[in-house]
């Protein structure tokens, strides 16, 4: 009986530990951490973002981080569907 309990406990522990550690991964790619959003710039032009300045976003543009951990506020107006991106800290650009 004790042997069955020990085996059951070991199996349960092994299953519990295999489920751990599947959290967020850190990627070295500078573009992978930020979502792709649209912007009011012609496709192909780059625009360095200025802190605390909102940028109206449209289809075809991407926000690319230029520092380790930029903080960007994305706001979507529910009535108009217009998305704005505001750089809070760090460095980023819209391409």
C-alpha positions in Angstrom: 0.0 0.0 0.0 2.8 2.4 0.9 4.6 1.5 -2.2 1.6 2.3 -4.4 1.2 5.6 -2.6 4.8 6.5 -3.1 4.6 5.7 -6.8 1.4 7.7 -7.2 3.0 10.6 -5.4 6.1 10.5 -7.7 3.9 10.4 -10.8 1.8 13.3 -9.6 4.9 15.3 -8.7 6.5 14.6 -12.1 3.3 15.7 -13.9 3.1 18.8 -11.8 6.7 19.8 -12.5 6.4 19.2 -16.3 3.5 21.8 -16.4 5.7 24.5 -14.8 8.0 26.8 -16.6 5.8 27.3 -19.7 5.6 31.1 -19.1 6.5 34.0 -21.3 9.6 33.6 -23.4 12.1 36.4 -23.9 13.1 36.8 -27.6 16.2 38.6 -28.8 14.4 39.9 -31.8 13.7 43.6 -31.6 10.4 43.3 -33.3 8.8 40.3 -31.6 7.8 42.0 -28.3 5.6 44.7 -29.8 2.4 44.1 -31.7 2.2 45.2 -35.3 -0.2 48.1 -35.6 -1.1 50.4 -38.4 0.0 54.1 -38.7 -0.6 57.3 -40.7 2.8 57.1 -42.4 3.3 56.0 -46.0 4.5 52.4 -46.1 8.3 52.3 -46.2 9.0 55.5 -44.3 10.5 55.4 -40.8 9.4 57.8 -38.1 11.2 57.9 -34.7 8.6 58.2 -31.9 8.7 61.1 -29.5 7.8 60.5 -25.9 4.3 61.5 -24.9 3.2 62.3 -28.5 0.3 60.3 -29.8 0.5 58.9 -33.3 -2.6 58.0 -35.2 -2.2 54.5 -36.6 -3.5 53.0 -39.8 -3.1 49.8 -41.8 0.4 49.0 -43.2 2.7 50.3 -40.4 4.7 48.5 -37.7 6.1 49.7 -34.3 9.7 48.6 -33.9 11.5 48.9 -30.6 14.8 50.6 -30.6 15.7 50.1 -26.9 15.5 47.1 -24.6 12.1 47.7 -23.1 10.1 50.6 -24.5 6.7 51.2 -23.0 4.0 52.1 -25.6 0.4 52.9 -24.8 -2.0 51.7 -27.5 -5.5 53.3 -27.3 -8.4 52.3 -29.6 -11.4 54.7 -29.7 -14.4 52.3 -29.6 -16.7 54.7 -31.5 -14.4 55.5 -34.4 -12.0 52.5 -34.4 -9.0 54.9 -34.6 -5.9 53.5 -32.8 -3.3 55.8 -31.4 0.2 54.8 -30.1 2.0 56.9 -27.5 5.6 56.2 -26.5 5.8 56.4 -22.7 9.5 55.4 -22.2 12.4 54.0 -24.2 12.8 54.3 -27.9 10.8 53.1 -30.8 9.9 53.9 -34.4 7.1 53.5 -36.8 7.9 51.9 -40.1 
